[in-house]
């Protein structure tokens, strides 16, 4: 259940190492603090292996790429792989440019992440399909890429978490849908990156990557709904969202979370 995992994060305060983009560092660090995790934002390749040695999860986000950052991602990811701690890969903008797509493929091949978390267009591109993107925004629905997400999960032995109006979380055997969230979330930069960071925190304390990914998306969606109800627009949404993460309690989450029970992968729709 989402609450039990969130309660565990608050009790254990896992250190989550983020190699993420300039745009979202402050927001994702604050979101991790708001749920009770401990963030570190370290990207210098001279120290990432040592930092991973202290962490319980690694989140790699390719939003603002450069060759030194890619080297740091690979070094940190291989160190995390040796330690057996969960790796979350957010292939931001995969499919938009050759460099992003190629970098995502290299990270996928060499690191074999525990969880891939992206929007529908990014997941389709990472799976090798043709993708249309508008910046880093998705031009596809989650159901339209369900088959690609399932293939990606099976081929790489990982969980694939696809964000959208309905979030789709799939592994080789099962699929979970999360029906929470609010349209304003797509008008605020960094919400997908925040979802990836929270997924890392939940994976750090959970034995099931599938459940960790689904529970993180449920918390994101519920807090998005709560924040939207108490804000006038994107400017007031972000602080309201942080407050919602901080104040979320068991009763509120249980009453608001709309998470489908796991179903068989064979029940997924075929792509368009």
Secondary structure as the mmCIF struct_conf table of DSSP 4:
data_model
#
loop_
_struct_conf.conf_type_id
_struct_conf.id
_struct_conf.beg_label_comp_id
_struct_conf.beg_label_asym_id
_struct_conf.beg_label_seq_id
_struct_conf.end_label_comp_id
_struct_conf.end_label_asym_id
_struct_conf.end_label_seq_id
HELX_RH_AL_P HELX_RH_AL_P1 UNK A 2 UNK A 12
STRN STRN1 UNK A 15 UNK A 19
TURN_TY1_P TURN_TY1_P1 UNK A 22 UNK A 24
HELX_RH_AL_P HELX_RH_AL_P2 UNK A 25 UNK A 35
TURN_TY1_P TURN_TY1_P2 UNK A 36 UNK A 36
STRN STRN2 UNK A 38 UNK A 41
TURN_TY1_P TURN_TY1_P3 UNK A 45 UNK A 47
HELX_RH_AL_P HELX_RH_AL_P3 UNK A 48 UNK A 52
TURN_TY1_P TURN_TY1_P4 UNK A 53 UNK A 54
BEND BEND1 UNK A 56 UNK A 56
STRN STRN3 UNK A 57 UNK A 61
BEND BEND2 UNK A 63 UNK A 64
HELX_RH_AL_P HELX_RH_AL_P4 UNK A 67 UNK A 83
TURN_TY1_P TURN_TY1_P5 UNK A 84 UNK A 84
STRN STRN4 UNK A 86 UNK A 90
TURN_TY1_P TURN_TY1_P6 UNK A 92 UNK A 93
STRN STRN5 UNK A 94 UNK A 94
TURN_TY1_P TURN_TY1_P7 UNK A 95 UNK A 96
STRN STRN6 UNK A 97 UNK A 97
HELX_RH_AL_P HELX_RH_AL_P5 UNK A 98 UNK A 111
BEND BEND3 UNK A 114 UNK A 114
STRN STRN7 UNK A 115 UNK A 119
HELX_RH_AL_P HELX_RH_AL_P6 UNK A 120 UNK A 126
TURN_TY1_P TURN_TY1_P8 UNK A 127 UNK A 128
STRN STRN8 UNK A 133 UNK A 134
TURN_TY1_P TURN_TY1_P9 UNK A 135 UNK A 136
STRN STRN9 UNK A 137 UNK A 138
BEND BEND4 UNK A 139 UNK A 140
TURN_TY1_P TURN_TY1_P10 UNK A 142 UNK A 142
HELX_RH_3T_P HELX_RH_3T_P1 UNK A 143 UNK A 145
HELX_RH_AL_P HELX_RH_AL_P7 UNK A 146 UNK A 156
TURN_TY1_P TURN_TY1_P11 UNK A 157 UNK A 157
BEND BEND5 UNK A 158 UNK A 158
STRN STRN10 UNK A 159 UNK A 163
BEND BEND6 UNK A 164 UNK A 166
STRN STRN11 UNK A 167 UNK A 170
BEND BEND7 UNK A 172 UNK A 173
STRN STRN12 UNK A 174 UNK A 178
HELX_RH_3T_P HELX_RH_3T_P2 UNK A 183 UNK A 187
BEND BEND8 UNK A 188 UNK A 188
TURN_TY1_P TURN_TY1_P12 UNK A 189 UNK A 190
HELX_RH_AL_P HELX_RH_AL_P8 UNK A 191 UNK A 205
BEND BEND9 UNK A 207 UNK A 207
HELX_RH_AL_P HELX_RH_AL_P9 UNK A 209 UNK A 229
TURN_TY1_P TURN_TY1_P13 UNK A 230 UNK A 230
BEND BEND10 UNK A 232 UNK A 233
HELX_RH_AL_P HELX_RH_AL_P10 UNK A 234 UNK A 247
HELX_RH_AL_P HELX_RH_AL_P11 UNK A 250 UNK A 256
STRN STRN13 UNK A 259 UNK A 259
HELX_LH_PP_P HELX_LH_PP_P1 UNK A 260 UNK A 262
STRN STRN14 UNK A 263 UNK A 264
HELX_RH_3T_P HELX_RH_3T_P3 UNK A 265 UNK A 267
BEND BEND11 UNK A 268 UNK A 268
HELX_LH_PP_P HELX_LH_PP_P2 UNK A 269 UNK A 271
#
